[in-house]
Amino acid sequence: MVELSHDSRPIIGRGPPLTAYFLALAAISVGLMVADQRYHQIDRIRESLSRVIYPVQRAVDFPFRATDWVTGSFADRSRLRQENLALTARLRLANLQLQRFAVLEEENRRLREMRANSAGIAEKVLVASILNVDLDPFRHRVLLDKGAADGVFKDQAVLDGDGIFGQVAKVNASTAEVILISDAEHAIPVQSNRSGVRTIAVGTGDPNKLSLPFVTVESDLQAGDLLLSTGMGGVFPPGYPVAQVSKVKRAGSTFALVEAKPTARLDQAREVLLVWFKPRVEPAAVAAPAQPAPSGAPAAAPATAAPATTPSPGTVAPPAQAGDE
């Protein structure tokens, strides 16, 4: 019978001692560091190892990079959406401001035109805005935002930048009702700027048409003539545009069919001018100095007044009183 031998010596005590291993590894490490520092021999090994390890590094880093990309994409998309909304709001606000500036520029232009056209005619002007328009097709009247508190009075002339607009028909404390020259109940004395023929323009209920029913067939009036106010009656200033003759039809009757288009924008104006006119000063007649008569000569007879002229056919004689109302 074979018996196995039993070795009771410790395993750690077998082989070279640990100190020898440590010294050997330390010497190898120092040698490698010296070789790498002086001769750069380890760079090749390091480069080869980095080539082998790089795919592993990329594979390990891929989940983190993917997470960052997804998170950044959503964040950029949300940020871009917020910026887009902010820019859209700013663009809309800019467009609104631009439209407002255009409206203000147009309003400023209209006011400058009205002011320029009234210069030298009126001693005082007041800009009024139209608050309401009468919807009755047979009544052409508007309501202004100025009234008796602003000095507005009944029958006051109302103009716009292109011509005579109408006159005040009713005055309240803070508002005033204006009847337009196109109203069927309104009439205004006019005179042709070309021929000087005077007549009366009557409203027809159409904002683009006035009627001249008192023009005879012999009157020198033709299409295209500009009709100006005569100033008779003291309501409107003289020489201000009223309408332009658009149609003249001479039939066999006594009166011709004459129509004119108002120069004022009766159905488009937003602001009008309430005006106070300068009183017209009529030139006083200056008597010629009397020449001394020679002795024995009879005294000169007193001068007699010239007879009043009779209005020519097709004109309207001025009223007996032309005082301002």
Protein Blocks (a to p, Z undefined) as FASTA:
>chain_A
ZZddddfbdfklgcjdfklmmmmmmmmmmmmmmmmmmnommmmmmmmmmmmmmmmmmmmm
mmmmmmmmmmmmmmmmmmmmmmmmmmmmmmmmmmmmmmmmmmmmmmmmmmmmmmmmmgok
ambdcddddfbdcfbfkbccdddfbdfknopaehiacddfkbcfbdcfbdcfkbccdddf
kbmkbccddddfklopacddddehiakbccdfkbcfkbccdehiacddehiojlacghia
fbdcfbdcddfbfbdcdddddfbdfklpfbdcdddddddddddddddddddddehiacdd
dddddddddddehiacddfblcdZZ
